[in-house]
Amino acid sequence: MYFQIFEIKPTNESMKFIYLLAAVAALSFSSCKTENKAKTEIALGDTIQTASGLQYYYLRKGEGRKVETGSKMGTYLSLKVEDNVVWNTNELPDSLFTFVADYSRLIKGFTEMSLLLREGDEVVCILPDSLAYGAKGAGDIIPPHATLVYDQFKVIQVDAPKAFLSDLLFTDLKDKSLEDAVNTFNRIVKGSDSLKYHTDNEQMNRVWEQLTADSLHQKAYVYADQFGELTNDNRLKYRSVLSMESMGEFLKAKDKLELLLVSDPDNERMQEKMIDLCKKHSESK
């Protein structure tokens, strides 16, 4: 068996057709290059606006890891309000501002911006008040209805995303028991799975917030009391006081707060809460 190779001599008509195809291909390739160049110019220069009203433009495009929910990020930030710089992380002792994307308690527009970026990106972004602090503002720094301008938003570090230990603990406490939550905590924190989860104190406090949001104040109190001691987290210990207050246990809350004030006597927030609890206890008699 053999294969015979035939020589085909092109006719004038076939050659015209071939030339036409080549011209179309060349034109298409040129159009693609022009389109890609235009896209690059838009990405690096022109303002992009999302459906929410967030506006931003790139100063530099990175090539690192894409930000995902659960990614720990390290950034350099500069924030302007009414043309005045009100916050610049470069002036802080630890200038790298770190947070967990789509988890840390940050304003809506900042979270949205974070999830659009990757390591190495540098953008300028503009947040309308609806994505920032709204009609209330924020203390003496951010006035009501203020537009926020991050004239520096550099993404220095993006870690691989991790799951949240708080989700597991909340499920245990809501559907099972405190003992199950303690077992889960020990298994994750002390085992090989610790690298797969965020296990910082922010996780512990988020569980209390979730329980409180569901009006599970008794479970929130027991959890905060137990895990405050287990993790030596004073904020969680203080939140056990707030849970007792929510249940109307003003005297017990006051007694527990007195113990916390022994180790932190200059804590103004706890001092104010003590005055408030004494007043509520007196009125409840």
C-alpha positions as CSV (number, residue, x, y, z in Angstrom):
1,M,0.0,0.0,0.0
2,Y,1.3,3.5,-0.8
3,F,0.1,7.0,-0.9
4,Q,0.3,9.1,-4.0
5,I,0.9,12.8,-3.7
6,F,-0.9,14.8,-6.4
7,E,0.4,18.2,-7.5
8,I,-2.5,20.6,-7.9
9,K,-1.9,23.6,-10.2
10,P,-4.0,26.6,-9.0
11,T,-6.1,28.4,-11.6
12,N,-6.4,32.1,-11.8
13,E,-9.7,32.1,-10.0
14,S,-8.4,30.0,-7.1
15,M,-5.4,32.3,-6.7
16,K,-7.7,35.3,-6.5
17,F,-9.7,33.5,-3.8
18,I,-6.5,32.7,-1.8
19,Y,-5.3,36.3,-2.0
20,L,-8.7,37.4,-0.8
21,L,-8.6,35.1,2.2
22,A,-5.0,36.3,3.1
23,A,-6.1,39.9,2.9
24,V,-9.1,39.2,5.2
25,A,-6.9,37.3,7.7
26,A,-4.4,40.2,7.7
27,L,-7.1,42.7,8.3
28,S,-8.6,40.6,11.1
29,F,-5.2,40.2,12.8
30,S,-4.6,44.0,12.5
31,S,-8.1,44.6,14.1
32,C,-7.3,42.3,17.0
33,K,-4.1,44.0,17.7
34,T,-5.8,47.4,17.6
35,E,-8.6,46.2,19.9
36,N,-6.1,44.6,22.4
37,K,-4.1,47.9,22.4
38,A,-7.3,49.9,23.0
39,K,-8.2,47.6,25.9
40,T,-4.8,48.0,27.4
41,E,-5.0,51.7,27.1
42,I,-8.4,51.7,28.7
43,A,-7.3,49.5,31.6
44,L,-4.2,51.6,32.3
45,G,-5.6,55.0,31.7
46,D,-9.3,55.5,31.6
47,T,-11.8,55.4,34.5
48,I,-13.9,52.3,34.9
49,Q,-17.2,52.5,36.7
50,T,-19.0,49.4,38.2
51,A,-22.8,49.0,38.5
52,S,-22.6,50.1,42.1
53,G,-21.1,53.5,41.3
54,L,-17.5,52.6,42.2
55,Q,-15.0,54.3,40.0
56,Y,-11.3,53.4,39.5
57,Y,-8.4,53.5,37.1
58,Y,-5.1,51.6,37.0
59,L,-1.7,53.2,37.5
60,R,0.0,49.8,37.2
61,K,-1.2,46.4,36.3
62,G,0.1,43.5,38.3
63,E,0.6,39.9,37.3
64,G,0.3,38.2,40.7
65,R,-2.3,36.1,42.4
66,K,-5.9,37.2,41.9
67,V,-7.8,38.3,45.1
68,E,-10.5,35.9,46.2
69,T,-12.8,35.7,49.2
70,G,-10.6,34.5,52.1
71,S,-7.4,35.9,50.6
72,K,-5.2,37.8,53.1
73,M,-4.1,41.0,51.5
74,G,-1.3,43.5,52.3
75,T,-1.7,47.0,50.9
76,Y,-0.4,50.5,50.9
77,L,-3.2,53.1,51.1
78,S,-3.7,56.8,51.1
79,L,-7.2,58.2,51.6
80,K,-8.4,61.7,50.7
81,V,-11.6,63.4,51.7
82,E,-12.3,66.8,50.1
83,D,-8.7,66.9,48.8
84,N,-7.2,66.4,52.3
85,V,-5.2,63.2,53.2
86,V,-7.0,61.8,56.2
87,W,-5.2,58.4,56.4
88,N,-1.9,57.2,54.9
89,T,-0.6,53.8,56.0
90,N,2.9,54.7,55.0
91,E,3.1,57.0,58.0
92,L,2.1,54.2,60.4
93,P,4.7,52.1,62.3
94,D,3.6,49.0,60.4
95,S,2.8,50.6,57.1
96,L,1.4,47.5,55.4
97,F,-2.4,47.4,56.0
98,T,-3.5,43.8,56.1
99,F,-7.0,42.4,56.0
100,V,-8.9,39.3,54.7
101,A,-10.8,40.0,51.5
102,D,-14.6,39.9,51.7
103,Y,-14.5,39.1,55.4
104,S,-12.9,41.8,57.5
105,R,-15.3,44.6,58.6
106,L,-14.6,47.2,55.9
107,I,-16.8,49.6,54.0
108,K,-18.7,48.2,51.1
109,G,-16.8,50.0,48.3
110,F,-13.4,49.1,49.7
111,T,-14.4,45.4,49.7
112,E,-15.7,45.6,46.2
113,M,-12.5,47.3,45.0
114,S,-10.3,44.7,46.7
115,L,-12.1,41.8,44.9
116,L,-11.3,43.3,41.5
117,L,-7.6,43.3,42.0
118,R,-4.5,41.1,42.0
119,E,-1.0,41.2,43.5
120,G,1.0,44.0,42.0
121,D,-2.0,46.2,41.0
122,E,-2.0,49.9,41.8
123,V,-5.2,51.9,41.3
124,V,-6.8,55.1,42.2
125,C,-10.4,54.5,43.3
126,I,-13.4,56.8,44.1
127,L,-16.1,55.7,46.5
128,P,-19.5,57.6,46.5
129,D,-21.0,58.0,50.0
130,S,-23.4,55.1,49.3
131,L,-20.4,52.7,49.2
132,A,-18.6,54.4,52.2
133,Y,-20.0,56.0,55.4
134,G,-23.2,57.5,54.0
135,A,-25.3,60.1,55.8
136,K,-23.6,59.4,59.2
137,G,-20.0,59.9,58.3
138,A,-17.3,58.6,60.6
139,G,-16.5,60.7,63.7
140,D,-14.6,64.0,63.1
141,I,-12.7,62.6,60.1
142,I,-15.3,61.6,57.5
143,P,-18.2,64.1,57.2
144,P,-21.7,63.0,56.2
145,H,-22.2,62.2,52.5
146,A,-18.4,62.3,51.9
147,T,-16.9,60.9,48.7
148,L,-13.7,58.9,49.5
149,V,-10.7,59.0,47.2
150,Y,-8.0,56.4,47.6
151,D,-5.3,58.2,45.6
152,Q,-3.0,55.3,46.5
153,F,-4.2,51.7,46.6
154,K,-1.2,49.4,46.1
155,V,-1.6,45.6,46.4
156,I,1.6,44.3,47.8
157,Q,0.7,40.8,48.9
158,V,-2.1,38.4,48.2
159,D,-2.1,35.0,49.9
160,A,-4.0,31.9,48.8
161,P,-7.6,32.0,50.1
162,K,-8.4,30.1,53.3
163,A,-11.7,28.9,54.8
164,F,-13.1,30.5,57.9
165,L,-13.0,28.8,61.2
166,S,-15.8,31.0,62.4
167,D,-18.2,29.3,60.0
168,L,-17.5,25.9,61.5
169,L,-17.8,27.1,65.1
170,F,-21.1,29.0,64.4
171,T,-22.6,25.9,62.9
172,D,-21.6,23.8,65.9
173,L,-23.0,26.3,68.4
174,K,-26.2,26.8,66.6
175,D,-27.0,23.2,65.7
176,K,-25.0,21.2,68.2
177,S,-23.3,22.2,71.4
178,L,-20.5,24.2,73.0
179,E,-18.5,21.0,73.5
180,D,-18.7,20.3,69.7
181,A,-17.4,23.8,69.1
182,V,-14.5,23.4,71.5
183,N,-13.6,20.0,69.8
184,T,-13.7,21.6,66.4
185,F,-11.5,24.5,67.6
186,N,-8.9,22.2,69.0
187,R,-9.0,19.9,66.0
188,I,-8.4,22.7,63.5
189,V,-6.0,24.9,65.5
190,K,-3.8,22.1,66.8
191,G,-4.0,19.9,63.7
192,S,-2.7,19.8,60.2
193,D,-5.8,21.6,58.9
194,S,-4.7,24.8,60.6
195,L,-3.0,26.0,57.4
196,K,-6.3,25.7,55.5
197,Y,-8.3,28.1,57.8
198,H,-8.1,31.6,59.2
199,T,-7.8,31.0,63.0
200,D,-7.0,34.5,64.4
201,N,-9.0,36.2,67.1
202,E,-11.1,38.0,64.5
203,Q,-12.6,34.6,63.8
204,M,-13.6,34.1,67.4
205,N,-15.3,37.4,67.7
206,R,-17.2,36.9,64.4
207,V,-18.9,33.9,65.9
208,W,-20.2,36.0,68.8
209,E,-21.5,38.5,66.3
210,Q,-23.3,35.9,64.3
211,L,-25.0,34.4,67.3
212,T,-26.0,37.8,68.6
213,A,-27.4,38.8,65.1
214,D,-29.6,35.7,65.4
215,S,-30.7,36.7,68.9
216,L,-29.1,33.6,70.4
217,H,-27.9,35.6,73.4
218,Q,-27.6,32.7,75.9
219,K,-25.4,30.8,73.4
220,A,-23.5,33.9,72.7
221,Y,-22.8,34.5,76.4
222,V,-21.7,30.9,77.1
223,Y,-19.5,30.9,74.0
224,A,-17.9,34.3,74.7
225,D,-17.3,33.3,78.3
226,Q,-15.7,30.0,77.4
227,F,-13.7,31.0,74.4
228,G,-12.6,34.3,75.9
229,E,-10.8,32.2,78.5
230,L,-9.7,29.5,76.0
231,T,-8.1,32.1,73.6
232,N,-7.3,34.7,76.3
233,D,-9.2,37.3,74.2
234,N,-10.2,40.3,76.3
235,R,-12.6,41.6,73.7
236,L,-14.5,38.3,73.7
237,K,-14.6,38.4,77.5
238,Y,-16.1,41.9,77.4
239,R,-18.6,40.7,74.9
240,S,-19.9,38.1,77.3
241,V,-20.9,41.1,79.5
242,L,-22.8,42.5,76.6
243,S,-24.6,39.2,76.1
244,M,-25.7,39.2,79.7
245,E,-26.9,42.8,79.3
246,S,-29.0,41.8,76.3
247,M,-30.7,39.1,78.4
248,G,-31.5,41.7,81.2
249,E,-28.9,40.2,83.6
250,F,-27.6,43.6,84.6
251,L,-26.3,42.7,88.0
252,K,-24.4,39.6,86.8
253,A,-23.1,41.7,83.9
254,K,-21.9,44.4,86.3
255,D,-20.1,41.8,88.5
256,K,-18.3,40.3,85.6
257,L,-17.3,43.7,84.3
258,E,-15.8,44.6,87.6
259,L,-13.5,41.6,87.3
260,L,-12.4,42.7,83.8
261,L,-11.7,46.2,85.0
262,V,-9.3,44.9,87.6
263,S,-6.9,43.9,84.8
264,D,-7.7,46.9,82.6
265,P,-8.7,49.8,85.0
266,D,-8.1,52.6,82.4
267,N,-10.4,51.1,79.8
268,E,-12.8,54.0,79.1
269,R,-15.3,51.9,77.1
270,M,-15.7,49.5,80.0
271,Q,-15.9,52.3,82.5
272,E,-18.8,53.9,80.6
273,K,-20.5,50.5,80.3
274,M,-20.2,50.1,84.1
275,I,-22.0,53.3,84.6
276,D,-24.7,52.2,82.1
277,L,-25.1,48.8,83.8
278,C,-25.4,50.3,87.3
279,K,-28.1,52.6,86.0
280,K,-30.0,49.8,84.3
281,H,-29.8,47.6,87.4
282,S,-31.1,50.4,89.6
283,E,-34.0,51.0,87.2
284,S,-34.9,47.3,87.0
285,K,-35.5,46.9,90.8
